[in-house]
Amino acid sequence: MKATAKVKAIAKHFQRLLAILGALALLVALTVFFFFLGIGHWLVKEDPLQKADAIAVLSGNFPVRAMEAARLYHEGFAKEIWLTHPGTRSDSMKQFGVRYPSEDDCNYQVLRKQGVPAKSIHILETSVLNTADELDVISAALQDTGSQSVIVVTDKPHTRRVHTLWKEYDADRGNAIVHGVRDGSYNPSRWWKTPGGTSQVLHEVLGMINASAGLPVQTGIRIQRSMAQNSPPDAKPPQDEQPLVKTQQPVDSD
């Protein structure tokens, strides 16, 4: 009798364990399900469009972002378009006297083909490597030119990270109106069904983790700024850290 009671007790505990494991598995399945359904929408955080001092085009997704900036320009949202300069390869090629067009050169040509006057297009000279660098350069341009606001054009799943970085590091220099392109290539409800959507979401999730952790993975501009802040008052800035200026426009292609 005692043996039978012990077996029943063991079986009862085993059933409870299976029930707990089943509940945990269901919870994990529901979490994954809602993650897939919700993360695509959560990454999109746009601002209502309003007039600004300039429109800034973040690098990437050529030529869609430049074309969206041209559309906003023609609709009267701003009188200038700023292009960032991701010049790692083009800058290194210039050292050998080789002309290698960078993305900002190509974006400039797209804008000109879309009817934007050359005098309204400005390339921000400082080389950038990532989104944090780009926003730093754009916010510095706001400050240097005495402007108050800028429309930042990027892809829709990139908008939340842009918001997060600007609020954390650049908001004291001016107001950013974050706008996602309307090309329809990103479906927040079915992002996992296309290779492009999957890579965008995974990239942005990793980017948000980095941003939320305080940018432990960072480059160039912010490292220089941190070094400058920790340097003695009479120390000279690095030679490649120059005041932000706008370059002359590239020569129009035929």
C-alpha distance (Angstrom), angle and dihedral (degrees) to the residues before:
residue distance angle dihedral
M1 . . .
K2 3.78 . .
A3 3.80 90.9 .
T4 3.80 91.4 50.5
A5 3.82 91.6 50.1
K6 3.81 90.6 49.6
V7 3.81 91.4 51.1
K8 3.80 90.7 49.9
A9 3.81 90.7 49.7
I10 3.80 91.4 50.5
A11 3.80 91.0 48.3
K12 3.80 90.7 49.8
H13 3.81 92.1 51.4
F14 3.81 89.7 47.0
Q15 3.81 90.7 52.5
R16 3.81 90.2 50.8
L17 3.80 90.2 50.0
L18 3.80 91.0 50.7
A19 3.81 90.1 48.6
I20 3.82 91.2 51.5
L21 3.80 92.1 47.0
G22 3.80 90.2 47.4
A23 3.81 91.2 51.2
L24 3.82 91.0 49.1
A25 3.80 91.3 49.1
L26 3.80 90.1 50.1
L27 3.81 90.2 49.0
V28 3.80 91.3 50.8
A29 3.81 91.3 47.4
L30 3.82 91.8 49.9
T31 3.82 90.9 46.8
V32 3.80 91.8 51.9
F33 3.82 90.4 45.2
F34 3.80 94.1 52.2
F35 3.81 90.8 41.8
F36 3.79 90.1 57.5
L37 3.80 91.2 45.8
G38 3.80 97.7 43.0
I39 3.79 109.9 31.1
G40 3.80 93.5 71.9
H41 3.80 91.4 56.2
W42 3.82 94.1 39.8
L43 3.80 91.9 58.7
V44 3.82 91.2 58.9
K45 3.80 111.7 84.7
E46 3.80 112.5 156.8
D47 3.79 131.3 170.1
P48 3.80 124.9 -132.8
L49 3.79 107.9 -95.7
Q50 3.80 117.3 -106.1
K51 3.78 136.2 159.0
A52 3.80 115.8 -75.5
D53 3.79 140.0 175.2
A54 3.81 93.1 -104.9
I55 3.79 145.7 -3.0
A56 3.81 115.2 -126.5
V57 3.81 120.7 -158.4
L58 3.80 115.5 -151.4
S59 3.79 115.3 -145.3
G60 3.79 119.1 -100.3
N61 3.81 138.9 59.5
F62 3.79 92.5 59.3
P63 3.03 125.5 -131.6
V64 3.82 99.1 4.1
R65 3.79 98.3 74.8
A66 3.80 93.0 48.3
M67 3.80 90.8 49.5
E68 3.80 90.4 50.8
A69 3.80 89.8 50.6
A70 3.81 89.9 51.8
R71 3.80 90.1 52.1
L72 3.80 91.7 51.4
Y73 3.81 90.1 47.1
H74 3.80 92.7 53.2
E75 3.81 90.3 47.3
G76 3.80 88.6 58.6
F77 3.81 101.7 -111.3
A78 3.84 93.0 131.8
K79 3.80 140.8 -3.9
E80 3.81 97.6 -136.0
I81 3.79 137.2 48.2
W82 3.79 120.0 -152.8
L83 3.80 122.4 -157.7
T84 3.79 123.3 -161.4
H85 3.80 119.7 -135.8
P86 3.84 115.7 -126.3
G87 3.77 90.2 -179.3
T88 3.79 105.9 157.6
R89 3.80 96.4 120.2
S90 3.79 98.3 28.3
D91 3.81 92.3 49.0
S92 3.79 92.5 50.9
M93 3.82 91.2 48.4
K94 3.81 91.0 52.7
Q95 3.80 88.5 63.1
F96 3.79 86.9 67.5
G97 3.78 94.3 44.2
V98 3.81 92.4 -107.5
R99 3.78 118.6 139.9
Y100 3.81 107.6 -135.3
P101 3.82 114.1 169.8
S102 3.79 113.3 -129.1
E103 3.77 124.0 -150.1
D104 3.79 92.6 -96.8
D105 3.82 89.4 57.2
C106 3.80 89.7 52.8
N107 3.80 92.6 45.6
Y108 3.78 88.9 51.3
Q109 3.81 90.7 55.6
V110 3.82 90.9 48.1
L111 3.79 91.1 52.1
R112 3.79 91.5 49.3
K113 3.82 90.8 50.1
Q114 3.81 87.4 51.3
G115 3.80 90.0 57.2
V116 3.80 100.7 -102.0
P117 3.85 109.5 146.9
A118 3.79 116.2 -115.9
K119 3.80 91.3 -123.9
S120 3.81 89.7 60.8
I121 3.82 95.0 55.0
H122 3.80 120.2 81.8
I123 3.80 129.1 177.6
L124 3.80 114.8 -147.9
E125 3.79 104.0 -133.3
T126 3.78 104.0 -146.6
S127 3.81 111.3 100.2
V128 3.80 114.3 -119.9
L129 3.79 132.8 -160.7
N130 3.80 104.5 -175.5
T131 3.79 145.2 6.3
A132 3.80 94.0 -82.8
D133 3.82 89.9 55.2
E134 3.80 91.8 48.2
L135 3.80 93.6 51.6
D136 3.78 90.3 47.2
V137 3.81 90.7 54.3
I138 3.80 92.8 44.9
S139 3.80 94.2 48.7
A140 3.82 89.8 47.2
A141 3.81 88.6 53.2
L142 3.80 89.4 52.9
Q143 3.77 90.1 52.1
D144 3.81 95.8 43.6
T145 3.81 94.4 49.0
G146 3.80 95.6 42.1
S147 3.80 91.0 -118.1
Q148 3.78 122.8 151.0
S149 3.79 107.4 -156.4
V150 3.80 143.1 19.3
I151 3.80 134.3 -168.8
V152 3.82 107.5 -131.9
V153 3.81 111.6 -152.7
T154 3.79 117.9 -155.9
D155 3.82 140.8 128.7
K156 3.79 118.9 -61.9
P157 3.83 97.8 -113.3
H158 3.79 88.5 50.0
T159 3.80 94.5 56.9
R160 3.83 98.5 85.6
R161 3.81 92.7 53.0
V162 3.81 90.4 48.1
H163 3.81 89.0 51.3
T164 3.80 92.0 48.8
L165 3.80 95.4 48.5
W166 3.80 94.4 44.7
K167 3.79 93.2 49.4
E168 3.80 92.2 48.0
Y169 3.81 101.0 42.6
D170 3.82 113.8 10.2
A171 3.82 110.3 30.8
D172 3.81 92.8 99.7
R173 3.82 89.4 65.9
G174 3.80 98.5 54.5
N175 3.78 146.9 -58.2
A176 3.80 123.9 -58.6
I177 3.81 120.3 -156.1
V178 3.80 103.3 -160.1
H179 3.81 114.6 -149.1
G180 3.80 130.2 -179.1
V181 3.80 122.0 -147.0
R182 3.80 118.5 -104.9
D183 3.79 99.5 -138.4
G184 3.81 93.5 120.1
S185 3.81 95.2 -132.4
Y186 3.82 93.2 122.2
N187 3.80 121.1 69.0
P188 3.83 109.9 -172.1
S189 3.79 92.0 -166.0
R190 3.82 95.6 51.8
W191 3.78 103.6 24.1
W192 3.82 94.4 137.4
K193 3.81 93.0 60.6
T194 3.81 94.4 74.9
P195 3.82 129.0 51.7
G196 3.80 89.9 -131.7
G197 3.79 93.6 52.5
T198 3.78 92.6 46.7
S199 3.81 93.9 50.3
Q200 3.82 91.5 46.1
V201 3.81 94.0 51.8
L202 3.82 94.6 44.6
H203 3.80 90.9 47.3
E204 3.80 92.2 49.7
V205 3.81 93.9 45.9
L206 3.82 89.6 53.9
G207 3.80 89.3 45.3
M208 3.80 91.5 52.0
I209 3.80 90.6 50.1
N210 3.80 89.3 52.6
A211 3.81 92.2 46.7
S212 3.81 92.8 47.1
A213 3.81 90.0 50.3
G214 3.81 90.7 56.5
L215 3.81 98.6 -97.8
P216 3.82 100.0 -68.6
V217 3.82 84.8 167.9
Q218 3.79 103.9 58.4
T219 3.77 139.6 140.0
G220 3.76 147.3 -152.1
I221 3.75 113.5 -33.3
R222 3.79 100.2 40.3
I223 3.79 93.0 45.2
Q224 3.82 89.1 52.7
R225 3.80 90.6 48.2
S226 3.80 91.2 50.0
M227 3.80 90.7 49.8
A228 3.80 90.9 48.7
Q229 3.81 91.8 50.9
N230 3.80 90.9 52.3
S231 3.81 94.8 44.8
P232 3.83 124.1 97.8
P233 3.83 114.3 -89.2
D234 3.82 93.1 -108.9
A235 3.82 95.0 48.5
K236 3.80 117.0 117.8
P237 3.84 118.7 -120.6
P238 3.81 118.9 -114.1
Q239 3.80 113.3 -80.6
D240 3.82 92.7 -117.4
E241 3.79 93.2 52.0
Q242 3.78 100.3 86.4
P243 3.79 129.3 162.9
L244 3.79 110.3 -84.4
V245 3.78 114.3 -97.2
K246 3.77 133.1 166.4
T247 3.76 118.4 -111.4
Q248 3.74 127.2 -129.2
Q249 3.78 110.8 -93.7
P250 3.81 117.7 -96.4
V251 3.75 117.9 -104.8
D252 3.81 111.9 -88.9
S253 3.77 115.1 -110.6
D254 3.76 120.7 -129.4
